[in-house]
Structure formats: C-alpha cells, structure tokens
C-alpha cells in the first residue's frame, strides 16, 4: 500500500554564527520523504488531500534558550528543504513548529488540525518517516494519540547512520507504555508528559545534590 499523507519527524536544529540549520539526521529524514514522494509521484498527484507534515520546533535547544525565530524552527526548515526539492508539486506541505518531543510531534499535529479530514485505513495508511530505531516508539505513541495501529501505519525508514544506544531506546519505549497507559487524548497525554518531565527533573536535582 502507498501512503499519500506523511508525517516527518525531525532530529534537531543547530544554532550557530550563520543562523539556524538542520542537523544531518533531520536532513536525511526530509530527503527520505522527498524520495518516497518522487517514487510514488503518480499516486500523490491522483490522491485527494495528499500532504506531507514536517514536525518539530526546537527539540535540542539548551535549557532556557529562546526559541528560533519564525521560519527557522525545525518543521519550517524541513519544509523549506522539501519545497526546494519541488515536493509542493505533488502534495501540500505543512509544518508543526511547537513540539520538542515525539509525543508532542504527534499530539500538536492533531491539535493544529494538520490531519483534519484525513481518514487512515490499511488501504490508505499514514506514513511515518524516521530512522528505523525511532519508528517502533512512534507507532506506540500514534496508537495512543491517533488510535492507529498495525497496517493503518506505514513505516518509511531513513537510511544512513544515526547511532542511538539500543538500551536507551528500549527504556524510552517501556516508559511510554507505562507512563501513558490508559490515556487516549492529546490533551491528557501532554499533561502526563509534563508531569513526568517535572518528576524527572526533581530526581535529577536530588541526585545532583548528593
């Protein structure tokens, strides 16, 4: 099956003397979306409501640092890169620019109405664009936020190096399963994430004081 609606998950923005730029991993994810659309260009041209949503705000910004200015957030930079590659000839390009985590990528995309009117089925799945290590956790959270599972989701894996310790990612998936158990709305999930983050910061401060 072909997905004609894609969610592209960012992997960071870097601030430097020359302004803001995407990390190599974010560029790789954008290019994977471009390649997928080009490979299925006829399906995208024929589809009603074909779109690519790029998600991400300022995920790797240092604590307390101001957000990048408009047009320089992660989702916007990825969308601009895709537009330069001509992707807007095949699909509508949108950007969610407030999120800092994978859960927020999904929940704020829903809250911002960027998937409105889209109905996903095994015949018309939602495409998830990210590195292979990340996709299982995205699927888990998409089940919570969107109620989509199994063949209603289509993995669009990114090739290329992006080393993440396997143990850390397994721990993140377990934390998602336990921490978000029983929650089914974006609002409830975001509230729980804020609570878990505050608890983690308290633990870090306590351990740091030893």
C-alpha distance (Angstrom), angle and dihedral (degrees) to the residues before:
residue distance angle dihedral
X1 . . .
X2 3.79 . .
X3 3.81 124.1 .
X4 3.80 113.3 -144.9
X5 3.81 93.2 -179.2
X6 3.81 114.2 63.8
X7 3.80 132.6 -173.0
X8 3.79 111.9 -156.5
X9 3.81 116.0 -160.6
X10 3.80 116.8 -149.0
X11 3.78 126.4 -134.5
X12 3.75 104.1 -157.6
X13 3.78 149.1 -55.6
X14 3.80 124.0 -121.7
X15 3.80 123.3 -147.9
X16 3.78 118.3 -150.4
X17 3.78 144.0 147.8
X18 3.80 89.3 -75.0
X19 3.80 94.0 53.9
X20 3.79 128.0 -105.0
X21 3.79 126.5 -23.3
X22 3.78 138.0 171.2
X23 3.78 120.7 -102.2
X24 3.81 116.5 -111.9
X25 3.82 88.3 -105.2
X26 3.81 92.8 54.8
X27 3.80 89.2 49.0
X28 3.82 89.9 50.9
X29 3.81 91.0 52.4
X30 3.79 91.6 49.3
X31 3.79 91.2 49.3
X32 3.80 90.2 49.3
X33 3.82 89.2 56.5
X34 3.81 90.8 47.6
X35 3.80 91.3 49.9
X36 3.81 92.3 48.3
X37 3.80 93.1 51.0
X38 3.79 92.6 46.4
X39 3.81 90.4 49.0
X40 3.82 89.6 53.7
X41 3.80 98.8 31.3
X42 3.82 94.8 136.7
X43 3.81 91.3 54.9
X44 3.80 91.8 48.6
X45 3.80 92.6 48.4
X46 3.80 91.3 50.0
X47 3.82 96.8 44.1
X48 3.78 123.2 98.0
X49 3.78 109.3 -131.4
X50 3.80 97.5 11.1
X51 3.78 108.2 172.3
X52 3.79 144.7 156.6
X53 3.80 118.0 -145.1
X54 3.80 117.7 -160.6
X55 3.80 112.6 -157.7
X56 3.78 131.4 -158.4
X57 3.77 143.1 82.3
X58 3.81 117.7 -170.8
X59 3.81 105.6 -34.4
X60 3.80 100.1 159.4
X61 3.78 98.4 38.8
X62 3.81 114.8 130.8
X63 3.78 117.1 -102.9
X64 3.78 110.9 -80.2
X65 3.80 94.6 10.5
X66 3.81 115.9 135.8
X67 3.77 118.4 -107.6
X68 3.79 116.9 -100.6
X69 3.81 113.9 -94.6
X70 3.79 122.0 -96.5
X71 3.80 114.2 -65.5
X72 3.81 91.3 24.5
X73 3.79 100.8 77.1
X74 3.78 119.9 111.1
X75 3.80 98.6 -101.0
X76 3.81 91.4 46.1
X77 3.80 94.1 49.3
X78 3.81 91.4 49.4
X79 3.80 91.2 47.8
X80 3.81 90.7 50.3
X81 3.80 90.5 51.1
X82 3.81 90.6 49.9
X83 3.80 91.4 47.3
X84 3.80 89.8 52.2
X85 3.81 86.4 55.1
X86 3.82 90.0 55.2
X87 3.79 96.8 -109.2
X88 3.80 93.5 139.6
X89 3.81 88.1 71.3
X90 3.81 88.5 70.7
X91 3.80 106.7 31.5
X92 3.78 144.9 8.3
X93 3.79 110.6 -91.7
X94 3.81 118.6 -144.1
X95 3.80 133.5 174.7
X96 3.80 130.8 -151.0
X97 3.81 105.2 -159.0
X98 3.82 108.9 174.5
X99 3.79 103.3 71.4
X100 3.79 130.5 103.1
X101 3.83 100.8 175.4
X102 3.80 139.1 43.0
X103 3.79 91.6 -106.0
X104 3.80 90.3 51.0
X105 3.82 90.4 48.3
X106 3.81 88.4 61.7
X107 3.80 101.0 33.9
X108 3.80 96.3 46.8
X109 3.80 91.6 45.4
X110 3.80 86.2 58.9
X111 3.81 93.8 43.4
X112 3.81 91.1 49.7
X113 3.80 90.2 54.3
X114 3.79 94.4 -120.9
X115 3.81 92.9 138.5
X116 3.81 96.6 41.3
X117 3.81 114.6 141.5
X118 3.81 91.9 12.4
X119 3.82 114.6 124.8
X120 3.77 117.1 -167.7
X121 3.81 124.4 -153.6
X122 3.82 135.4 156.3
X123 3.81 86.3 -91.1
X124 3.82 92.8 48.1
X125 3.82 106.6 28.2
X126 3.78 130.1 178.9
X127 3.80 110.9 -109.4
X128 3.82 118.6 -133.2
X129 3.81 115.7 -157.5
X130 3.79 116.9 -161.8
X131 3.80 143.9 99.9
X132 3.83 116.2 -59.7
X133 3.82 94.3 -110.7
X134 3.82 90.3 56.3
X135 3.80 99.9 46.7
X136 3.86 98.6 77.7
X137 3.82 90.7 56.4
X138 3.81 91.5 45.6
X139 3.81 89.2 52.4
X140 3.79 91.1 49.9
X141 3.81 92.1 51.2
X142 3.82 93.3 41.8
X143 3.79 86.8 58.4
X144 3.81 89.4 55.2
X145 3.82 98.2 41.6
X146 3.81 102.4 33.2
X147 3.79 103.1 20.4
X148 3.81 89.4 -125.1
X149 3.79 123.1 139.5
X150 3.77 143.3 164.0
X151 3.80 114.8 -8.0
X152 3.80 92.0 4.8
X153 3.81 84.3 78.0
X154 3.80 124.9 57.4
X155 3.80 121.7 -160.1
X156 3.80 116.4 -135.3
X157 3.81 100.0 -172.9
X158 3.78 123.4 -158.0
X159 3.78 119.0 -130.4
X160 3.75 120.5 -143.4
X161 3.80 135.6 65.1
X162 3.77 121.6 -52.7
X163 3.80 105.7 151.1
X164 3.78 114.4 -154.1
X165 3.82 120.4 166.4
X166 3.81 106.5 -105.1
X167 3.81 92.0 -141.9
X168 3.80 91.9 55.1
X169 3.79 93.0 50.2
X170 3.81 92.4 47.4
X171 3.80 88.4 51.9
X172 3.81 90.3 50.5
X173 3.82 91.2 53.0
X174 3.81 92.1 48.6
X175 3.80 89.9 49.3
X176 3.82 89.9 51.9
X177 3.80 92.6 50.2
X178 3.80 93.1 49.9
X179 3.79 100.6 33.1
X180 3.80 96.5 49.8
X181 3.79 98.6 36.7
X182 3.79 112.3 145.6
X183 3.82 95.9 7.3
X184 3.79 118.1 123.5
X185 3.81 110.1 165.8
X186 3.81 128.8 74.3
X187 3.80 91.0 -125.5
X188 3.81 94.5 53.0
X189 3.79 92.0 45.1
X190 3.80 92.7 50.5
X191 3.82 91.4 48.9
X192 3.80 90.2 51.5
X193 3.80 91.7 48.2
X194 3.81 90.8 52.7
X195 3.79 89.9 50.7
X196 3.80 93.1 48.6
X197 3.80 90.9 48.2
X198 3.81 92.2 51.6
X199 3.82 90.2 49.0
X200 3.81 91.4 50.1
X201 3.80 91.2 50.5
X202 3.82 90.9 51.1
X203 3.79 90.5 51.8
X204 3.82 90.9 48.8
X205 3.81 90.8 51.8
X206 3.80 92.0 48.7
X207 3.78 92.7 48.8
X208 3.79 91.2 44.5
X209 3.79 90.1 55.6
X210 3.79 94.1 59.6
